């Protein structure tokens, strides 16, 4: 297993601001770019929401276990528009569903088009999302990115979530979670797995929304930064040179 090296938040922000746009493709054949979210339907907005107790289809995601569903904000006893959660929330969020101890679903992202950059060890990831639960129940959710080689063997992983009752201050809602690092060399696909775990009651109140996985190639960004710094220093040296005074001859 490859140990994932973590970046500072400032480094990730800098990389995001200075990215060079390079196209790539993933398993769902949707054109995506560096700096864009690779997770399709990460905001649960493709398809209809429910009252929480009815199962509805979750487009793009493949069900692995239980019955992950989509719930509309404002459904009775669920998070609403005023609950802690994304400021730019849409109409729906993911939930573990009724009478399911465990619910999980996945999607696989093909990143083989980035083999050259990945194998140089220069591609970073930012995995993020809003994860939460209900009131004083310890039901929880996790989002895991499994970095796999061409044979599907796992080279490394990153996980966010399992927000506790104390994290939420016993309030129903969702909190932002984030993890960054370098993509392992030889990564050719990324399996994203969303899991909900029930601890109390009959309903699985693991919640998630606005799930995101972003890749950024660092050298191109720091090359731009370096060029800017060199140009700035050159300008500073020129501006500091003593100015020659030319006297008009009489």
N, C-alpha and C positions, 0 to 999 in steps of 0.2 A: 504494500500500500504506500502510496506517495503522501508524504506529509504536506498539507496545504499551508503555504506561507501567507500570512495575513498582511494586508495593507492598512495604512492609516486612513481614516475617513478623508483627510485632506487630500491624500494621494488619489483616492478614487474620484473625488470631486474634480480635481485638476485633470485627471484623465478624461472624465466625461465632458469637460468643457472644451478640451483641445483635440477631440477624436478626429481621425480621418475616416470618412465613410467608405466602407468596403462591403460589397454585397456577399451574402451567403445564403444557403438553403437548408431547411430542416425537413423532418419526416413528413410533415403535412404539406410540403411543396409550396409553402408560402414564402415569398421573397422577404428577407429581413436584412438588417444592416447592423454593423457594430454600433452600440449605443442604444439599440432598440430592444424592447422586451421580447424575448424568445418564447415565452409561455403564451400559448393561444388560450383565449377565454380565461385569462387569469383573474378577471373581474366578475365572472359569473353572469355576464350580461347577454351572452348568446343563448337565447331561449327564454322561456317563461319562468318566473319565480313561483313559489307556492306558499301556503300558509304554514309550512314547516312539517306537517304531518302527512302530506301527500308526496309520493315520489315523482319527480319530474326528470326528464332526460337532461343530461349535462353534456352539451356538445363538446367535441374534441377530446374530452377526458375519457379514458377507458376504465370502467369499473373493475376493481380487483377483488374487493371484499365488502360485504355489507350493502349499504344503499345510500351512498353519498347523494345529497340532493341540493337544491337551490331554494333559498327562502327569501321572501321579499322583506326589505326593511319595513318595520312597522307592523308586522304580523304579531298577533297577541303573544306576549311573553317572550318576544325575541327583540334583538337590537332594533332601534328605530333611527330616524335621522338625527336625533339629538344624542344618541349613545356614543361613547368613545369609539373612534374608528376613522377611516379615511375622510379627509376633508372633501375630496372629489369623488365620494362614493356614488355608485349608480343606484339602481333599483334593488339589486340582489346581492347575496353573499352565499358562500358554501356552508353546509351544515352536515353533521353526521347522520341525521335521519332518525326516524322513530324505530324503537326496538332493535337497534343494532349496537352491539358492544364495540365492534370495530367496523369502521368504514374507510375505504381507501380507493384511490384512483390514480392513474398515471398518464403521462404522455412522454414520447421519446423524440428528442430533437437531434437531427443529423447535423453534425458540425465537421464532417469529413472535408468539406470545402476549405476549411481553415487549417489543414494539416501542416502546411509550411510554417505558419505563425505559431501554432500550438506546439510543434516539436522544437521550436526555438525557445520555448518556455517564456514567451512574452505576452500571452493572453491572460487577462484577469477576468474574474467574474464578480458580480454583485447580485446576491440572492436576497430578496426582500419580500415583505408582505405584511398584512395585518392579520394577527392571530388572536383568538379570544375564546370566551365561553359565557356561561350563564350564572349570574348571581353568586351563590355560595357553593356551586357544584364544581368539582375538580375535573370535570370533562375537559379535554384539551385537544389541540390539533398541532401537527407538525408538517413542515414542507421540507423535503430532502431532495437535493440534487446529487445523483450518482454519476460520476464521471467514468465512462466506460471506454475500453478499447474496441477495435473492430470485431472482436469475438464476444463482446458483451461482458468481459471481465471488468470488475470495478477497480479503478486505479486510485480513487479518492472520493471524498464526499463532503457535503456541507449541509447543515440542518439549521432551520430556524423554528421557533415556536415552543410549544408546551408551556404556554403562559399560565401561571397559577392563579388561584383565587386571591392570594395576597398581592400578586403583581397587579391585578385588576382592582384591588381595594374593595373586593366583594361587589363590584359593579358589573352589570351585564354590558359587554362591549368587546372591542378588538383593539389590540395595541400593536404598534409598528415594531417589526423585528427585521434584523439585517445581518448579513455575513458576507465578507469579501475575502478574496485570496487569488492565487494563481491557479489557472487550469493545469492539471498534470499533463506532461508531455505524453504523446500517443493517444490522447483522448480523441475519439471519433464520433461519439454520441453521448448525449446527456439524458438520463432518465429522471424525470421530475415526478416525485411521489407525494401526494397529499394524503395524510392520514388523520382520522379523528378517533379518539379513544373515549369511551364512556366509563365513568367512575361511579356516578350517582344516578338514580332514577331509571326510567324506561327510555327516555329520549337521549340520544347522543348529541350533547350540546358543544361539540367541538366546532368552532367557527373559523372561517378564513375569507379573506377578500384581497383584491388588488395585488395578486401574486406576480412576481417579476423575477426574471433572470436576464441580466445584461452582461455582454462580453465586450471588453475593450482591449485593443492591442497597445501596450505601453510604449514601445520604442517610437512609434510614429508620433505619439503625443509629446514625449519628452524631447524628440528631435526638434519639433516646432518650438518648444520652450527654450531649448538650448540655442537655436538659431536666433531667437528673440533676445536672449541674454547676451550673446556675442555681439549682435548689432547694437544693443544698448551700450555695452562697454566700449565698443569702437567709437560710438558717438561721444561718449563721455571723455575718452582720451583726446579726440579731436577738439572738443570744446575747451579742454584744459590747456591746450598749447598756447604759448605766449603769442600774441598778435603782433605782427610786424607793422611798424608805423612808417608810412611812406611820405616823405616830405617833398613838397612841390619845389622844384628848382626855380629860382628867380632869374 
